[in-house]
Amino acid sequence: MRYGMTDFESTGLEFTELESEERILGQALSTRADILPTAYCQELAKLQITALFDFVLLNAKLLNSCQDQIPPFPTHVAIKSIESQLGMPIPEIFADISPQPIAAASLGQVYRAHLLSGELVAVKVQRPGMSLSLTLDALLFHMIGGQLKRFANARKDLLVAVNEMVRCMFEEIDYISEGQNAQRFASLYAFYPSNDPKKFSNRSLEDEKGHLVKVPKIYWKYTRKAVLTMEWIDGIKLTDEDGLADAHLDRKELIDKGLYCSLRQLLEVGFFHADPHPGNLVATKDGALAYFDFGMMGDIPRHYRVGLIQMKGLTSFQFQMLYKHHLVTSLSNLEISRAL
């Protein structure tokens, strides 16, 4: 049976009952009226509304506790994966490793360990079967996209959007790519206090004191596509009010650091962290903001950054702040005036 736009509601489709991966795709497509008919966008938009109501109704403490409480997979499976990926037994890699994961997420889990050379590291191990699972999800997405294109008069650009989402999904499970992203992010935004004046010759003393950003060092010798070994950085979750208070950290200053770094990402450089939720950001005891999880990153082309600066919401205080801190030196007054 061919479904037309006039009998869309009679199909009995319940988009709000989709599983997590399908919900993500549906939420993304709900904003693409350029490739899907209006009626389908309106129905898919219910996923956005449902997600909003879920967020409002859930207790905030429950949300915080759930961030690091995804059930882990067995440690012996993780150990086997580490040894298989690195090609050597655990005693030849680590002096010790935690018997249980410190944190677990949908794509992997993290162990605390010491290298034989003594460095304290975090070892991120991918969940087994992720590649196969995402391949099946990708096939499902393509089937959905093909059916929407066939029966809903969707434009051919729909499959381009689906392909982009699938590409991002597979990039997120490539830990070598994540390590490269982390290094690039560190080279652009990481800022550590130092006694070496040459190290920060292009930054002011105010920058050095007020905008510390840390990124864990990647240990490439112990990193593969499904295992990522990086520097261990102790921190306090930004949602831990008591922990921040005990460490005498000013929440407003932490917000300013986050805003400063975010604006640099979006307006000055263009390379940005696409998943900066509270589980991927912590405050260190010295007042720095530490970023983690660089699986989802993005690049904003220069002409789009110029357009963002022109937006009314960014032409007053925020732009003045950026200009004051020399964040837009690469966008000369002449270039901005021409763009205007």
Beta strands, then each sheet from edge to edge (+ up, - down):
strand 1: 94-97
strand 2: 103-104
strand 3: 108-115
strand 4: 120-126
strand 5: 213-214
strand 6: 227-231
strand 7: 236-237
strand 8: 271-273
strand 9: 281-283
strand 10: 289-291
strand 11: 297-299
sheet 1: 1+ 3- 2+
sheet 2: 1+ 3- 4+ 6-
sheet 3: 5+ 10+ 9- 7+
sheet 4: 8+ 11-
end
